[in-house]
Amino acid sequence: MTSHDILIVLVMTFPMFIFTIFPGIKLGEYLEAHYNIQEKHKRAVVIVVTFAGALALSLFLHFA
């Protein structure tokens, strides 16, 4: 994996946010409803899930 591959994957991550923001929000709402997490933790879950999902999608698209 070269630095060019890393740059391409990171650039492709930003459009993938369109596809991963909804699952992140839904997971945050689910955790808030069933496990009574605080709003601060809910936001952290949404951000982490959204970024991790977008990164996973862009990695899959680049290397598949």
TIRO-2110 file (N, C-alpha, C; in Angstrom, 1 decimal):
// TIRO-2110
0.9, -1.2, 0.0, N, 1, A
0.0, 0.0, 0.0, CA, 1, A
0.9, 1.2, 0.0, C, 1, A
0.8, 2.0, -1.0, N, 2, A
1.6, 3.2, -1.2, CA, 2, A
0.9, 4.4, -0.6, C, 2, A
1.6, 5.5, -0.5, N, 3, A
1.0, 6.7, 0.0, CA, 3, A
-0.1, 7.2, -1.0, C, 3, A
0.1, 6.9, -2.3, N, 4, A
-1.0, 7.3, -3.2, CA, 4, A
-2.3, 6.5, -2.9, C, 4, A
-2.2, 5.3, -2.6, N, 5, A
-3.4, 4.5, -2.2, CA, 5, A
-4.1, 5.1, -0.9, C, 5, A
-3.3, 5.5, 0.0, N, 6, A
-3.8, 6.0, 1.3, CA, 6, A
-4.5, 7.3, 1.0, C, 6, A
-3.9, 8.2, 0.1, N, 7, A
-4.6, 9.4, -0.2, CA, 7, A
-5.9, 9.2, -1.0, C, 7, A
-5.9, 8.3, -1.9, N, 8, A
-7.1, 8.0, -2.7, CA, 8, A
-8.2, 7.5, -1.7, C, 8, A
-7.9, 6.6, -0.8, N, 9, A
-8.9, 6.1, 0.2, CA, 9, A
-9.4, 7.2, 1.0, C, 9, A
-8.6, 8.1, 1.5, N, 10, A
-9.1, 9.2, 2.3, CA, 10, A
-9.9, 10.2, 1.6, C, 10, A
-9.6, 10.4, 0.3, N, 11, A
-10.4, 11.3, -0.5, CA, 11, A
-11.8, 10.6, -0.8, C, 11, A
-11.8, 9.3, -1.0, N, 12, A
-13.0, 8.6, -1.3, CA, 12, A
-13.9, 8.5, 0.0, C, 12, A
-13.3, 8.7, 1.2, N, 13, A
-14.1, 8.6, 2.4, CA, 13, A
-15.1, 9.7, 2.5, C, 13, A
-14.9, 10.9, 2.1, N, 14, A
-15.8, 12.0, 2.2, CA, 14, A
-17.1, 11.7, 1.5, C, 14, A
-17.1, 11.3, 0.2, N, 15, A
-18.5, 11.0, -0.4, CA, 15, A
-19.2, 9.8, 0.3, C, 15, A
-18.5, 8.9, 0.9, N, 16, A
-19.1, 7.8, 1.6, CA, 16, A
-19.9, 8.2, 2.8, C, 16, A
-19.6, 9.4, 3.3, N, 17, A
-20.4, 9.9, 4.5, CA, 17, A
-21.9, 9.9, 4.1, C, 17, A
-22.2, 10.1, 2.9, N, 18, A
-23.6, 10.2, 2.4, CA, 18, A
-24.3, 8.9, 2.8, C, 18, A
-23.6, 7.8, 2.6, N, 19, A
-24.2, 6.4, 2.8, CA, 19, A
-24.1, 5.9, 4.2, C, 19, A
-23.3, 6.6, 5.1, N, 20, A
-23.0, 6.0, 6.4, CA, 20, A
-23.6, 6.9, 7.5, C, 20, A
-24.1, 8.1, 7.2, N, 21, A
-24.6, 8.9, 8.3, CA, 21, A
-25.9, 8.4, 8.9, C, 21, A
-26.8, 7.9, 8.0, N, 22, A
-28.0, 7.3, 8.5, CA, 22, A
-27.9, 6.1, 9.5, C, 22, A
-27.0, 5.1, 9.1, N, 23, A
-26.8, 4.0, 10.1, CA, 23, A
-26.2, 4.5, 11.4, C, 23, A
-25.3, 5.5, 11.3, N, 24, A
-24.7, 6.1, 12.5, CA, 24, A
-25.8, 6.7, 13.4, C, 24, A
-26.7, 7.5, 12.8, N, 25, A
-27.7, 8.2, 13.6, CA, 25, A
-28.6, 7.1, 14.2, C, 25, A
-29.0, 6.1, 13.4, N, 26, A
-29.9, 5.1, 13.9, CA, 26, A
-29.3, 4.3, 15.1, C, 26, A
-28.0, 4.0, 15.0, N, 27, A
-27.4, 3.3, 16.1, CA, 27, A
-27.3, 4.1, 17.3, C, 27, A
-27.0, 5.4, 17.2, N, 28, A
-27.0, 6.3, 18.3, CA, 28, A
-28.4, 6.4, 19.0, C, 28, A
-29.4, 6.5, 18.2, N, 29, A
-30.8, 6.5, 18.8, CA, 29, A
-31.1, 5.2, 19.5, C, 29, A
-30.7, 4.1, 18.9, N, 30, A
-31.0, 2.8, 19.5, CA, 30, A
-30.3, 2.7, 20.8, C, 30, A
-29.0, 3.1, 20.9, N, 31, A
-28.3, 3.0, 22.2, CA, 31, A
-28.9, 3.9, 23.2, C, 31, A
-29.3, 5.1, 22.8, N, 32, A
-29.9, 6.0, 23.7, CA, 32, A
-31.2, 5.5, 24.3, C, 32, A
-32.0, 4.9, 23.4, N, 33, A
-33.3, 4.4, 23.8, CA, 33, A
-33.2, 3.1, 24.7, C, 33, A
-32.3, 2.2, 24.4, N, 34, A
-32.2, 0.9, 25.1, CA, 34, A
-31.2, 0.9, 26.2, C, 34, A
-30.2, 1.7, 26.2, N, 35, A
-29.2, 1.7, 27.2, CA, 35, A
-29.0, 3.0, 27.9, C, 35, A
-29.9, 4.0, 27.7, N, 36, A
-29.9, 5.3, 28.4, CA, 36, A
-28.5, 6.0, 28.4, C, 36, A
-27.9, 6.0, 27.3, N, 37, A
-26.6, 6.7, 27.2, CA, 37, A
-26.8, 8.2, 27.2, C, 37, A
-25.8, 9.0, 27.6, N, 38, A
-25.9, 10.5, 27.5, CA, 38, A
-25.8, 11.0, 26.1, C, 38, A
-26.2, 12.2, 25.9, N, 39, A
-26.2, 12.8, 24.6, CA, 39, A
-24.7, 12.9, 24.1, C, 39, A
-23.8, 13.2, 25.0, N, 40, A
-22.4, 13.3, 24.6, CA, 40, A
-21.9, 12.0, 24.0, C, 40, A
-22.2, 10.9, 24.7, N, 41, A
-21.8, 9.6, 24.2, CA, 41, A
-22.5, 9.2, 22.9, C, 41, A
-23.8, 9.6, 22.8, N, 42, A
-24.5, 9.3, 21.6, CA, 42, A
-23.9, 10.0, 20.4, C, 42, A
-23.5, 11.3, 20.6, N, 43, A
-22.8, 12.0, 19.5, CA, 43, A
-21.5, 11.3, 19.1, C, 43, A
-20.7, 10.9, 20.1, N, 44, A
-19.5, 10.2, 19.8, CA, 44, A
-19.7, 8.9, 19.1, C, 44, A
-20.7, 8.2, 19.4, N, 45, A
-21.1, 6.9, 18.7, CA, 45, A
-21.4, 7.2, 17.2, C, 45, A
-22.2, 8.3, 17.0, N, 46, A
-22.6, 8.6, 15.7, CA, 46, A
-21.4, 9.0, 14.8, C, 46, A
-20.5, 9.8, 15.4, N, 47, A
-19.3, 10.2, 14.6, CA, 47, A
-18.4, 9.1, 14.3, C, 47, A
-18.1, 8.2, 15.3, N, 48, A
-17.2, 7.1, 15.1, CA, 48, A
-17.8, 6.1, 14.1, C, 48, A
-19.1, 5.7, 14.3, N, 49, A
-19.7, 4.8, 13.3, CA, 49, A
-19.7, 5.3, 11.9, C, 49, A
-20.0, 6.6, 11.8, N, 50, A
-20.1, 7.2, 10.5, CA, 50, A
-18.7, 7.2, 9.8, C, 50, A
-17.7, 7.6, 10.5, N, 51, A
-16.3, 7.7, 9.9, CA, 51, A
-15.8, 6.3, 9.7, C, 51, A
-16.0, 5.3, 10.6, N, 52, A
-15.5, 4.0, 10.4, CA, 52, A
-16.2, 3.3, 9.2, C, 52, A
-17.5, 3.5, 9.1, N, 53, A
-18.3, 3.0, 8.0, CA, 53, A
-17.8, 3.6, 6.6, C, 53, A
-17.6, 4.9, 6.6, N, 54, A
-17.2, 5.5, 5.4, CA, 54, A
-15.8, 5.1, 5.0, C, 54, A
-14.9, 4.9, 6.0, N, 55, A
-13.6, 4.4, 5.7, CA, 55, A
-13.6, 3.0, 5.2, C, 55, A
-14.5, 2.1, 5.8, N, 56, A
-14.6, 0.7, 5.3, CA, 56, A
-15.1, 0.7, 3.9, C, 56, A
-16.1, 1.5, 3.6, N, 57, A
-16.7, 1.5, 2.3, CA, 57, A
-15.7, 1.9, 1.2, C, 57, A
-14.9, 3.0, 1.5, N, 58, A
-13.9, 3.4, 0.6, CA, 58, A
-12.8, 2.4, 0.4, C, 58, A
-12.4, 1.8, 1.5, N, 59, A
-11.4, 0.7, 1.4, CA, 59, A
-11.9, -0.4, 0.5, C, 59, A
-13.1, -0.8, 0.7, N, 60, A
-13.7, -1.9, -0.1, CA, 60, A
-13.7, -1.5, -1.6, C, 60, A
-14.2, -0.3, -1.9, N, 61, A
-14.3, 0.2, -3.2, CA, 61, A
-12.9, 0.3, -3.9, C, 61, A
-11.9, 0.7, -3.2, N, 62, A
-10.6, 0.9, -3.8, CA, 62, A
-9.9, -0.5, -4.0, C, 62, A
-10.0, -1.4, -3.1, N, 63, A
-9.3, -2.7, -3.2, CA, 63, A
-10.1, -3.9, -3.7, C, 63, A
-11.4, -3.7, -3.9, N, 64, A
-12.2, -4.8, -4.4, CA, 64, A
-12.2, -4.9, -5.9, C, 64, A
END
